[in-house]
Amino acid sequence: MEQEKLVLLSTGHISEPDARRLEQLARELHMEERLWNRGYGFMMQVELMQDAIAECQLPLTSLPWVLDYVRERGAQWLLLDRDVETIEDLPTYDW
C-alpha cells in the first residue's frame, strides 16, 4: 500500500495577498490537480504546486517558504487551515 504524508499548518503562515492569489488560482481549471480552496484554507500537492510556481513565475511571496518547509519534512501534501495554531518555525501574518 502506498502512503503519502500530509502536513497541517495555519493559514497564518501565508500572507493575505498570497491567500487571495491562491483563491484565484484554485478557480482556474489548470490548477485543479494541485490546489483546492476549502473555504477555510487550502489543500495542495506540494511538488506540483512548487512546479507551478516556478513554471508560471507566480507572484507568491510567503507560500514558497511554507512549501519548502513541508517538503523538507517529507510531506507530499499541505493543508492550510485557519483554525490550526501557528508554529514557531515559520513566519506568521496577521490578517
N, C-alpha and C positions, 0 to 999 in steps of 0.2 A: 504494500500500500504506500503510495506516495503522499508525503505530508509537506505542507508549507507553513511557514511561520508568519504570524501577524503581530504587529506592534500597535498598541492602542495609545495614542497621545492626545493631548489637549489641542483644540483649535487655537488656543492662546499662544502656540508656538509658531504660528504663521501670522503675517501682518494682515491687516484688513484689506489693503489693495490686493494682496495675493489671494485672499479668500474670494474677493469679487471676481478676480480673473478665473479662479477655479470654477466658480458658479457658471461663468460664461463658457468656459471650456467644456464643462460637463454637458452643456446643451448641444454642443457640436457633435455631429454624428461620428466623425473620425476619432473621437476620444472615448467612445463607449466601451472599448476593451480595457481602458486604462484608468478611468476615473468615473466615480458615481457621486452625485450630490445626494446626501441622505437627509437634507433638510436641517439637520443639526450638526452637520460635519460632512466629511468626505471620506470615501474609501478609494484606494488606488493601488494599482500594481506598481511596485517600486521601480523595477528595471524599465518597464515600458514607459513610465512617467518620466524617468530620467532621460531616456532616449528622446522622448517628445520635446522635452525642454531644450536639449542640445540641438536636435534637428531643426526645430522651428524658431530657435532663439527666443523662447517665450520670456517676456519681461517679468519674471518672478524673482523676488529678492530673498525671501525667507525660506521658501519651500525647498530649494536645493540643499540647504544645510540640514533640514529635517530628513530629507530622503537619504542623504549621505549617512546620517546618524543611524537610521533604521537599517540601511544596507550593511553597514559595518557590524551590526549585531546579528546578521544572518537572516533577516526577515525579507520575505518577498512581497508582503502586503502591509499597507499602512492604513489605519483607521483613525482619522482625526474626529474628535467628538467634543462638543462644547461642555459636556458635563464631567469630563475627566480632569483631574488635578494636573497642574503643570509640574515639570520636573526641573531640577537644578542644572542638568547637563545642557539644556538648550535655552536660548534667549526666549523671553516672553513678550507679548504685545497685548496691551490693554485696549480692547475695542468693543 
